[in-house]
Amino acid sequence: MLQEMLKMDKFRNYALVGAGGKTTLIRRLTEGLRKKKKILVSSTTTFLKPGFRVYDFLDYSYVRDYDLASVDHPGVYIIGKGKNQEDLMLGLESEDIAAISEAFDNSIIECDFSNGRRLKGFRDFEPRIPPSTDVTIGIVDIQSLGLQVNAANIHHLDKFIELTGSSIGSLVTIDNLTRIIDDPRALFKDAQGKRVLFINKVEKELDEALSAKLLESIDLQRLHLVIEGSLIENRYLVLYEEGFIQDGGVDHDLSDRQ
């Protein structure tokens, strides 16, 4: 089970970054725990409100006018600060998330926005990861390999091109994904706590082979856990683990692993 691989019984606060499955990952992480745990779902940016069947409490306009610590019912609690013209929920400030998350068994926070695209580049202001985060999960879509580098497939196209050295109309390569994972300006920029890479959409033999090739290409010294799998098929496999659990504590400094 994915929740067990990510040790949600030991760590409390999770931050999600990247593209190619963040919304589905939130659903997978909450569905098995919803009836027994109280889970905060929010964002530090804008985010899509999940379907009504996957949450138990929704507040579009949180203003600190109630105390969630007094509510002890398990379930999924989605909290934001309004909606924009595209009907996207507006996220919370990091200090709000730090304060609110104390009242929950787990928090799952979406920390950047990909606008429904398979890949993304990263602007200077993102991702916005709360300092209270215990585990940062970076998501990449293995089936994005071979896609054209264009605005239909890639959010913040200019930043993706700048980071990867690709060009408009070229095809996404293993080297492109490696740079997005390894570059300190990209996927794990400002990551807090443990660093987990989740390689999504590994559904065919070719996907497995490409995932293995990506694993060989990236700098594992910057990661604590690598999981490949399919959120649609609900299948997962740990490819790499080093120091993810150390006496049940959280290592917020990777300097000793460089």
Long-range contacts (C-beta under 8 A, 24 or more apart in sequence): 1-32, 2-28, 2-29, 2-227, 2-229, 2-234, 2-236, 3-29, 3-32, 3-33, 5-225, 5-227, 5-236, 5-238, 6-135, 6-137, 6-196, 6-225, 6-227, 7-135, 7-244, 7-245, 8-33, 8-106, 10-245, 10-248, 11-134, 11-135, 11-193, 11-194, 11-250, 12-101, 12-104, 12-105, 12-106, 12-107, 12-134, 13-101, 13-106, 13-107, 13-109, 13-130, 13-132, 13-133, 13-134, 13-135, 13-193, 14-106, 14-107, 14-108, 14-109, 14-133, 14-134, 14-135, 14-136, 14-137, 15-109, 15-111, 15-127, 15-129, 15-130, 15-133, 15-135, 15-136, 15-137, 15-191, 15-192, 15-193, 16-108, 16-109, 16-110, 16-111, 16-137, 16-139, 17-111, 17-112, 17-127, 17-129, 17-136, 17-137, 17-138, 17-139, 17-187, 17-188, 17-191, 18-112, 18-114, 18-120, 18-138, 18-139, 18-140, 18-187, 19-114, 19-117, 19-118, 19-119, 19-120, 19-139, 19-140, 19-141, 19-155, 20-114, 20-118, 20-119, 20-139, 20-140, 20-141, 20-143, 20-144, 20-200, 20-201, 21-139, 21-141, 21-198, 21-200, 21-201, 21-231, 22-110, 22-114, 22-139, 23-47, 23-48, 23-50, 23-110, 24-231, 24-232, 25-137, 25-139, 25-198, 25-200, 25-231, 26-50, 26-108, 26-110, 27-54, 28-231, 28-234, 29-108, 30-54, 30-76, 30-108, 33-105, 33-106, 34-74, 34-75, 34-76, 35-74, 35-75, 36-74, 37-74, 37-105, 37-106, 38-71, 38-72, 38-73, 38-74, 38-75, 38-77, 38-103, 38-104, 38-105, 38-106, 39-75, 39-76, 39-77, 39-104, 39-105, 39-106, 39-107, 39-108, 40-77, 40-79, 40-97, 40-100, 40-101, 40-103, 40-104, 40-106, 40-107, 40-108, 40-109, 41-76, 41-77, 41-78, 41-79, 41-107, 41-108, 41-109, 42-78, 42-79, 42-80, 42-91, 42-92, 42-97, 42-100, 42-107, 42-109, 42-110, 43-80, 43-89, 43-91, 43-92, 43-109, 43-110, 43-111, 44-91, 44-92, 44-93, 44-94, 44-97, 44-109, 44-110, 44-111, 44-127, 44-128, 44-129, 44-130, 45-91, 45-110, 45-111, 45-112, 45-113, 45-126, 45-127, 45-128, 46-84, 46-86, 46-88, 46-89, 46-90, 46-91, 46-113, 47-80, 47-88, 47-89, 47-91, 47-110, 47-113, 48-88, 48-89, 49-78, 49-89, 50-78, 60-89, 62-92, 62-96, 62-100, 64-96, 64-99, 67-103, 68-100, 68-103, 68-104, 69-102, 69-103, 71-103, 74-105, 77-104, 94-128, 94-129, 94-130, 94-131, 94-132, 97-130, 97-132, 98-130, 98-131, 98-132, 101-130, 101-132, 109-133, 111-136, 113-155, 114-155, 115-155, 117-152, 117-153, 117-154, 117-155, 118-143, 118-144, 118-147, 118-153, 118-154, 119-144, 119-147, 119-153, 119-154, 119-155, 119-160, 119-172, 119-180, 120-154, 120-155, 120-156, 120-159, 120-160, 121-154, 121-155, 121-156, 121-157, 121-158, 121-159, 121-160, 121-161, 121-162, 121-163, 121-186, 122-156, 122-159, 122-163, 122-185, 122-186, 122-187, 122-189, 123-156, 123-159, 126-189, 127-189, 127-190, 128-190, 129-190, 129-191, 129-192, 130-192, 131-192, 132-192, 133-191, 133-192, 133-193, 134-192, 134-193, 134-194, 134-250, 135-193, 135-194, 135-196, 135-250, 136-188, 136-191, 136-192, 136-193, 136-194, 136-195, 136-196, 137-196, 137-197, 137-198, 138-181, 138-187, 138-188, 138-191, 138-195, 138-196, 138-197, 138-198, 139-198, 139-200, 140-177, 140-180, 140-181, 140-187, 140-197, 140-198, 140-199, 140-200, 140-214, 141-200, 141-201, 142-199, 142-200, 142-201, 142-202, 142-207, 142-210, 142-211, 142-214, 142-228, 143-201, 143-203, 143-207, 144-172, 144-177, 145-172, 145-173, 145-174, 145-177, 145-210, 146-171, 146-172, 147-171, 147-172, 148-172, 149-176, 174-210, 174-213, 174-214, 174-217, 175-217, 177-214, 177-217, 178-214, 178-217, 178-218, 181-218, 181-219, 182-218, 182-219, 182-222, 188-222, 192-252, 193-250, 193-251, 193-252, 194-224, 194-225, 194-243, 194-244, 194-250, 194-251, 195-222, 195-223, 195-224, 195-225, 195-254, 196-223, 196-224, 196-225, 196-226, 196-227, 196-244, 197-223, 197-225, 197-226, 197-227, 198-227, 198-228, 198-229, 199-226, 199-227, 199-228, 199-229, 199-239, 200-229, 200-230, 200-231, 201-230, 201-231, 201-232, 202-228, 202-229, 202-230, 202-237, 203-230, 203-232, 203-233, 211-239, 212-239, 215-239, 215-240, 221-257, 221-258, 222-254, 222-257, 222-258, 224-251
